[in-house]
Amino acid sequence: MATDPIKSAKKSISSNRKRIERLEQELKGIKSKIKTKPLRTSIKISNKEIFMRKALIEPNFTSKTVLTDSTWQYVEMYFKRKQSDKKIYNDALNYWNQSKNFFIATEHLDILSKPLTTYYCFLNAIKALLTCKSVTFDTKHGVSGKSINSQINILNEMVFIHPRGVLAGLCSYLGEHVKTTTLQQKEAFTLKDILYNLEFIHRAYSMTYTNQPELYIPIEEPRFVYEKSLKKGWFEARLEPEYSNKTTMSKLPSFEIDPYYDNNDYYVIRLKKRFSWDAYRNQPNAISRASFKSYYKKNRNRFRYIYSANNLWYIKRSDLINNSCIIDRNPLILMFGAMHRLSEMSRYDPNTLDKHLSGKAGWLLSEFITKSIYQFIDMVSSEITGDDFRVTGFRT
């Protein structure tokens, strides 16, 4: 007897529907098991989420990131808008314009000449910063350098920080006073050690000197969160998958894995230290504001960023404190000192600078000379205005 094709088709359809329903239920069960937890609540002020900012001293936490390919005009307009003390801001603007002129000149020079104009770009940018912040400074440079050996090696190039001068003023602004006992015992660093401590050329350094440990650990989504029931907040960030392991955590003694998250594919880490945060309807009270401000100022310098179209943040390792190569100084201070030494060679001894550029550290020095000017001006611009800047061509 022949099979009814219509009945057979209906039976097949019914069977497939049941199979699909069963698979959908199984898929729901799997999704419920692997569902990731929502992010912790970010701290907010007036409904604006608070992120890590580039500025160290007076960050503007509630402003949006400024998208621009150059901060020169933005900072110029910032100075011109200030009405509180026109003379101070006019003076700062003059220094800023001088810095800009040296920046433009640097772009057209060869590698042997760039350090000289780059340094004067740095010098005037810092004078603009200190002037607008009403920080008193001696007009001397406050830094010197010399070679301690005739052998061409950046380990033999010394940088000295003086107790008076523009660099000392920068140290004072950043809360890092010059460590010196007498005029004969100035704070001194080798050019090699300074370059080791700069995040934006650390890859070049590690490829040049392969026997030293990497100093910076990349992080993603750095932010400040809080637990309402505890009325406590803290810093948290995500480690990239290849860094999410016990070895990395052993390098970060001030951090811990947050057990709230699954931490399977990557770790979410947080600072062990906390700050008070009581913010009814995102309006923190005076104690919370003061606590967060103190927390930020105390911990901000352990985080570094690289000027880029991307959001590139790093933690500077603190487990290498007994390593003599580690310099506990802000990158602005180190860049200023290193470029001064290179500018001395560029001006007075270009043959020695050329030998350095042709030697083992040649690529490393070239990376520093060409990239530091962008990193430096971005950092100074953020300190002046309190804002964050990023180049255009992407979406935030």
C-alpha positions in Angstrom: 0.0 0.0 0.0 1.5 3.4 -1.0 2.5 5.9 1.7 0.5 9.2 1.8 3.1 11.8 0.9 1.1 14.6 2.6 0.8 12.7 5.9 4.5 11.9 5.7 5.5 15.5 5.2 3.3 16.7 8.1 4.8 14.1 10.3 8.3 15.2 9.3 7.5 18.8 9.9 6.1 18.1 13.4 9.2 16.0 14.2 11.5 18.8 13.1 9.6 21.4 15.1 10.0 19.3 18.3 13.7 18.8 17.6 14.1 22.6 17.1 12.2 23.4 20.3 14.4 20.9 22.2 17.6 22.4 20.7 16.4 25.9 21.6 15.8 24.9 25.2 19.3 23.3 25.4 20.8 26.5 23.9 19.1 28.6 26.5 20.5 26.4 29.2 24.0 26.7 27.8 23.7 30.5 27.5 22.4 30.8 31.1 25.5 29.0 32.3 28.0 31.0 30.3 26.3 34.4 30.7 28.8 37.0 31.9 28.1 39.2 34.8 27.3 42.8 34.2 30.1 45.3 34.8 30.4 46.8 38.2 28.8 50.2 38.6 31.0 53.1 37.4 31.3 56.1 39.6 29.5 59.1 38.2 29.3 62.8 38.9 26.0 64.3 37.6 25.4 61.2 35.5 28.8 61.5 33.8 31.0 58.4 34.1 34.4 59.0 35.5 37.4 57.5 33.7 41.1 57.6 34.1 42.4 60.9 32.7 45.7 62.0 31.2 46.2 65.0 33.4 47.7 64.3 36.8 47.2 67.5 38.8 43.9 69.0 37.8 42.0 66.6 35.5 38.6 67.6 34.2 36.7 64.4 34.9 33.4 65.5 33.4 34.6 66.8 30.0 34.5 64.7 26.8 37.6 63.7 24.9 38.7 66.4 22.5 39.2 65.1 19.0 41.9 67.1 17.2 45.0 66.4 15.2 46.8 69.2 17.0 46.4 70.7 20.4 48.1 74.0 19.6 45.0 76.0 18.7 42.9 74.4 21.4 45.3 75.5 24.1 45.7 78.9 22.5 41.9 79.4 22.7 42.0 78.1 26.3 44.4 80.9 27.3 42.5 83.6 25.4 39.3 82.7 27.1 40.7 83.1 30.6 39.7 86.4 32.1 40.9 86.0 35.8 44.4 87.3 35.2 45.0 88.4 31.6 48.7 89.1 32.1 49.4 85.6 33.4 47.6 83.9 30.5 49.1 86.3 27.9 52.6 85.4 29.2 51.7 81.7 29.1 50.4 82.2 25.5 53.6 83.8 24.4 55.6 80.8 25.7 53.1 78.4 24.1 53.5 80.1 20.7 57.2 79.9 21.0 56.9 76.2 21.7 54.7 75.8 18.6 57.3 77.6 16.4 60.0 75.2 17.6 57.7 72.3 17.0 57.1 73.4 13.4 60.8 73.9 12.8 61.6 70.5 14.2 59.4 68.8 11.6 61.7 70.1 8.8 65.1 69.1 10.3 67.2 66.0 10.0 67.7 63.6 13.0 71.0 65.3 14.1 69.4 68.7 14.4 66.0 67.7 15.8 67.1 67.4 19.4 68.0 71.1 19.6 64.7 72.6 18.5 62.7 69.8 20.2 64.3 70.7 23.5 63.3 74.4 23.1 59.8 73.2 22.2 59.8 71.3 25.5 61.3 74.2 27.5 58.7 76.8 26.3 55.8 74.4 26.7 56.8 73.8 30.4 57.1 77.6 30.9 53.6 78.0 29.6 52.3 75.3 31.9 54.1 76.7 35.0 53.1 80.3 34.2 49.4 79.5 33.8 49.4 77.5 37.0 51.2 80.3 38.9 54.2 78.1 39.8 57.3 80.2 40.5 60.4 79.0 38.7 63.9 80.2 38.0 64.4 80.9 34.3 67.6 78.7 34.2 67.0 75.4 32.5 67.6 73.4 35.7 69.3 70.5 34.0 72.7 69.6 32.6 74.6 66.7 31.2 78.0 65.2 30.4 79.7 62.1 29.1 81.6 60.2 31.8 83.5 58.0 29.4 84.9 58.4 25.9 83.3 55.1 24.9 80.1 55.7 22.8 77.4 54.2 25.0 74.2 55.8 26.2 75.1 54.3 29.6 77.9 56.9 29.8 75.7 59.9 29.0 74.6 61.5 32.3 71.7 63.8 33.0 71.7 66.0 36.2 68.6 67.7 37.7 69.4 70.9 39.5 67.6 72.3 42.6 66.7 75.5 40.7 65.4 76.1 37.2 62.5 75.3 34.9 62.9 71.5 35.5 62.8 72.0 39.2 59.6 74.1 38.7 58.1 71.2 36.8 59.1 68.8 39.6 57.4 71.1 42.1 54.2 71.3 40.0 54.0 67.5 39.8 54.7 67.1 43.5 58.1 65.5 42.9 60.6 67.8 44.5 64.2 67.6 43.5 66.1 65.0 45.5 69.4 66.7 46.3 71.5 67.4 49.4 74.2 69.7 48.1 75.1 71.5 44.9 77.8 68.9 44.4 75.4 65.9 44.7 72.7 66.6 42.1 70.1 64.0 41.3 71.6 62.1 38.3 70.4 59.5 35.8 72.0 57.8 32.8 70.4 58.3 29.4 70.0 54.6 29.1 68.0 54.3 32.4 65.8 57.3 31.4 64.9 55.6 28.1 64.1 52.4 29.9 61.5 54.2 32.0 59.6 55.8 29.1 56.5 53.8 28.0 56.1 55.1 24.5 59.5 53.7 23.4 59.6 50.7 25.7 59.1 48.2 22.9 62.1 49.7 21.0 64.1 49.6 24.3 63.3 45.9 24.9 64.3 45.0 21.4 67.6 46.9 21.8 68.4 45.5 25.3 66.9 42.1 25.6 68.3 41.2 29.0 66.1 43.5 31.0 62.5 42.8 32.1 59.6 44.6 30.5 58.5 47.4 32.7 55.0 48.1 31.5 51.9 45.8 31.5 49.0 46.8 29.1 45.5 47.2 30.4 42.1 47.8 28.8 39.1 49.8 30.0 40.6 51.5 33.0 37.8 53.0 35.1 36.6 53.7 38.6 33.8 51.6 40.1 32.0 51.3 43.4 30.0 49.0 45.6 26.9 50.8 46.9 26.5 48.5 50.0 30.0 49.2 51.1 30.1 52.9 50.1 33.6 52.2 48.7 35.1 52.7 45.3 38.3 51.6 43.6 40.2 51.4 40.3 39.6 48.4 38.0 40.9 47.4 34.5 41.0 44.4 32.3 44.2 42.5 31.4 44.6 41.2 27.9 44.2 37.4 27.6 48.0 36.7 27.2 48.7 38.7 30.4 45.9 37.1 32.4 48.0 34.7 34.4 49.7 34.2 37.8 53.1 35.4 36.5 51.6 38.8 35.6 49.8 39.1 38.9 53.1 38.4 40.8 54.4 41.6 39.1 51.5 43.7 40.4 51.6 43.4 44.2 49.2 46.4 44.6 46.5 44.7 42.6 44.2 41.7 42.9 41.8 39.8 40.7 38.2 40.8 41.3 36.3 37.6 42.3 33.0 39.2 41.2 33.9 38.4 37.6 34.3 35.0 36.0 37.9 35.7 35.0 38.0 32.8 32.6 39.1 34.4 29.3 40.8 37.4 30.9 41.3 38.9 34.3 39.6 41.9 35.7 42.0 43.4 38.2 41.6 46.1 40.8 43.7 48.2 43.2 43.6 46.8 46.7 43.3 50.3 48.1 39.8 51.8 48.3 38.2 55.3 48.6 35.0 56.4 50.2 32.1 56.9 47.8 28.6 57.8 48.9 26.8 59.5 46.0 23.0 59.7 46.3 21.7 60.1 42.7 25.2 60.4 41.5 25.9 63.5 43.7 28.9 62.5 45.9 29.1 64.3 49.2 32.1 66.4 50.2 33.9 63.5 51.9 33.6 61.3 48.9 34.9 64.0 46.5 37.9 64.6 48.8 38.5 60.9 49.2 38.4 60.2 45.4 40.6 63.2 44.7 43.2 62.0 47.1 43.0 58.4 45.8 43.4 59.6 42.2 46.4 61.9 43.0 48.2 59.2 45.0 47.7 56.4 42.4 47.6 58.2 39.0 51.4 58.2 38.4 51.6 54.4 38.4 49.5 54.4 35.2 51.0 55.5 31.9 49.6 56.1 28.4 50.9 56.3 24.9 49.8 59.1 22.6 47.8 57.4 19.9 44.5 57.2 18.0 43.8 54.3 20.4 43.2 54.2 24.1 46.6 52.7 25.2 47.1 52.5 29.0 49.7 50.7 31.0 50.6 49.9 34.5 54.2 50.6 35.5 55.5 47.6 37.5 56.2 48.2 41.2 57.8 44.9 42.0 61.2 46.0 40.6 61.7 48.7 43.2 65.2 47.4 44.1 66.3 47.5 40.5 68.6 50.5 40.1 67.4 51.1 36.6 63.9 52.1 37.8 63.3 55.8 38.1 60.4 57.0 40.1 59.8 60.1 38.1 57.0 61.5 35.9 57.7 60.9 32.1 57.6 64.7 31.5 60.6 65.1 33.8 62.5 62.3 32.2 61.8 63.4 28.6 62.8 66.9 29.4 66.1 65.7 30.9 66.9 63.2 28.2 66.2 65.7 25.4 68.4 68.3 27.0 71.3 66.0 26.9 70.7 65.1 23.3 70.3 68.8 22.5 73.7 69.5 24.0 75.3 67.0 21.7 73.3 68.2 18.7 74.6 71.8 19.4 78.1 71.3 20.6 79.1 67.8 19.5 77.1 66.5 16.6 79.8 64.0 15.7 79.3 62.1 19.0 75.5 62.2 18.5 76.0 60.8 15.0 78.1 57.9 16.5 75.3 57.2 19.0 72.7 57.1 16.2 74.9 54.7 14.2 75.6 52.4 17.2 73.6 49.8 19.1 71.1 52.3 20.5 70.6 54.1 17.2 67.1 53.0 16.5 66.1 53.5 20.1 67.4 57.1 20.1 65.7 57.7 16.7 62.4 56.6 18.1 62.8 58.8 21.1 63.8 61.9 19.1 61.0 61.5 16.6 58.1 60.4 18.9 58.8 62.2 22.2 57.7 65.6 20.9 54.1 64.4 20.2 53.9 62.5 23.6 55.3 65.5 25.5 53.0 68.2 23.9 50.0 65.9 24.4 50.8 65.5 28.1 51.5 69.2 28.7 48.3 70.1 26.8 46.3 67.9 29.2 48.0 69.3 32.2 47.2 72.9 31.1 43.6 72.3 30.2 42.6 69.3 32.3 41.2 67.7 29.1 42.0 64.5 27.2 43.0 64.7 23.5 42.9 62.1 20.7 43.6 62.4 17.0 40.6 62.3 14.7 39.5 59.5 12.5 37.8 57.2 15.0 34.6 57.0 17.0 34.3 57.3 20.8 
